[in-house]
Amino acid sequence: MQIGQLAAAADTTPRTVRHYHRLGLLDEPHRRSNGYREYTMSDVVRLMRIRWLADSGVPLGSVAAILSQDASDEDTDDTITDLHALIDVVHAEHAKLARRLVKLTSMLADVENGRPISALPSDLEGVLATAIATAPTPAVRAALERERDLLEVLAISGNVPDEFLSSYAASIADDKQRSRYFAFLAEWSNLAGRTPDSADTEIELLSRKLIAQFEDAGTFTDMESDSAQWGDAGMPVSLDDVIPDPAQREVVLRVQRELLTLTGSTEVAE
């Protein structure tokens, strides 16, 4: 048979057959007196085996060793190692696709239920939306909007534990704790434009209030349990960019230092 018939039998193309010849995966066939290649049933079997392995995810560089009929023990060991590695890749891809399915399903549910698409858990997005809508002042509303954006950045980057987000959502959903947090944000907003030295007393008071609220909600405990993630991974952008006002930033830094002191770490996200 000619190259076109061979390629059709294996559901591929003559160009692919020639590529396998160049790689040494498929021997050059006998040529007729007129110069045409003459393929046999053995070539069909070989080509179909090559295609089957390639379609299964085996790299072409490993195909020859797998198809070798007189492979040594060393070759067999190499083949086993290669197949284990390929299976690991498939498992990783499967896990990635599973995570993608969960995310897409969540997005679809958000749209179908009239919610904005967000990387935040739907319960947290919902309570934040309610909190923003009911904020007592424009300054508190702006602070909550900035906080929502930061939480979404952290969620997308993977730098925030799920337990923290759940605890945060529960605290914002609680009427009493939300009211306390509104009061905190109002005082925190009033720090804008002041120097850390001139507002040291207020900064210390606010950092204590925030720590107390975290502790009451259980959020601080969740942060402690994931201290390695919070202390080492940090934020994907600098704290200076997130909170440009020095006095407001100092409140956050003192809360971070308290957390890291409790967990025995020494790193603070600057």
ChimeraX attribute file (.defattr): number of C-alpha atoms within 10 A of each C-alpha:
attribute: neighborCount
match mode: 1-to-1
recipient: residues
	/A:1	13
	/A:2	12
	/A:3	18
	/A:4	13
	/A:5	15
	/A:6	23
	/A:7	19
	/A:8	12
	/A:9	14
	/A:10	18
	/A:11	11
	/A:12	16
	/A:13	16
	/A:14	15
	/A:15	12
	/A:16	13
	/A:17	20
	/A:18	15
	/A:19	13
	/A:20	17
	/A:21	14
	/A:22	12
	/A:23	13
	/A:24	11
	/A:25	20
	/A:26	18
	/A:27	12
	/A:28	16
	/A:29	14
	/A:30	12
	/A:31	11
	/A:32	9
	/A:33	7
	/A:34	6
	/A:35	8
	/A:36	13
	/A:37	15
	/A:38	15
	/A:39	17
	/A:40	13
	/A:41	10
	/A:42	9
	/A:43	17
	/A:44	19
	/A:45	14
	/A:46	16
	/A:47	23
	/A:48	18
	/A:49	15
	/A:50	22
	/A:51	19
	/A:52	13
	/A:53	17
	/A:54	15
	/A:55	10
	/A:56	10
	/A:57	14
	/A:58	18
	/A:59	13
	/A:60	15
	/A:61	11
	/A:62	16
	/A:63	17
	/A:64	15
	/A:65	17
	/A:66	19
	/A:67	14
	/A:68	11
	/A:69	8
	/A:70	9
	/A:71	13
	/A:72	11
	/A:73	9
	/A:74	9
	/A:75	14
	/A:76	15
	/A:77	12
	/A:78	15
	/A:79	17
	/A:80	13
	/A:81	12
	/A:82	16
	/A:83	16
	/A:84	12
	/A:85	12
	/A:86	16
	/A:87	14
	/A:88	12
	/A:89	13
	/A:90	13
	/A:91	12
	/A:92	12
	/A:93	12
	/A:94	12
	/A:95	12
	/A:96	11
	/A:97	12
	/A:98	12
	/A:99	12
	/A:100	12
	/A:101	12
	/A:102	11
	/A:103	14
	/A:104	12
	/A:105	11
	/A:106	17
	/A:107	18
	/A:108	14
	/A:109	15
	/A:110	15
	/A:111	11
	/A:112	10
	/A:113	9
	/A:114	9
	/A:115	15
	/A:116	15
	/A:117	14
	/A:118	17
	/A:119	17
	/A:120	19
	/A:121	15
	/A:122	18
	/A:123	14
	/A:124	21
	/A:125	20
	/A:126	16
	/A:127	19
	/A:128	20
	/A:129	17
	/A:130	13
	/A:131	21
	/A:132	19
	/A:133	11
	/A:134	12
	/A:135	20
	/A:136	14
	/A:137	13
	/A:138	11
	/A:139	16
	/A:140	23
	/A:141	19
	/A:142	15
	/A:143	19
	/A:144	20
	/A:145	16
	/A:146	14
	/A:147	14
	/A:148	18
	/A:149	15
	/A:150	16
	/A:151	19
	/A:152	18
	/A:153	18
	/A:154	19
	/A:155	18
	/A:156	14
	/A:157	13
	/A:158	14
	/A:159	18
	/A:160	21
	/A:161	17
	/A:162	15
	/A:163	16
	/A:164	20
	/A:165	20
	/A:166	15
	/A:167	20
	/A:168	20
	/A:169	21
	/A:170	19
	/A:171	22
	/A:172	21
	/A:173	18
	/A:174	13
	/A:175	12
	/A:176	11
	/A:177	17
	/A:178	18
	/A:179	15
	/A:180	17
	/A:181	18
	/A:182	22
	/A:183	14
	/A:184	18
	/A:185	22
	/A:186	19
	/A:187	17
	/A:188	21
	/A:189	17
	/A:190	14
	/A:191	21
	/A:192	14
	/A:193	11
	/A:194	14
	/A:195	14
	/A:196	18
	/A:197	10
	/A:198	11
	/A:199	15
	/A:200	15
	/A:201	10
	/A:202	17
	/A:203	23
	/A:204	15
	/A:205	12
	/A:206	21
	/A:207	22
	/A:208	16
	/A:209	16
	/A:210	20
	/A:211	19
	/A:212	14
	/A:213	19
	/A:214	21
	/A:215	13
	/A:216	13
	/A:217	19
	/A:218	17
	/A:219	22
	/A:220	20
	/A:221	17
	/A:222	20
	/A:223	24
	/A:224	19
	/A:225	14
	/A:226	16
	/A:227	20
	/A:228	15
	/A:229	16
	/A:230	21
	/A:231	22
	/A:232	14
	/A:233	14
	/A:234	19
	/A:235	20
	/A:236	13
	/A:237	13
	/A:238	12
	/A:239	15
	/A:240	12
	/A:241	9
	/A:242	14
	/A:243	14
	/A:244	12
	/A:245	17
	/A:246	16
	/A:247	25
	/A:248	24
	/A:249	21
	/A:250	19
	/A:251	22
	/A:252	19
	/A:253	17
	/A:254	18
	/A:255	21
	/A:256	20
	/A:257	17
	/A:258	15
	/A:259	22
	/A:260	20
	/A:261	13
	/A:262	11
	/A:263	16
	/A:264	11
	/A:265	14
	/A:266	11
	/A:267	15
	/A:268	16
	/A:269	17
	/A:270	11
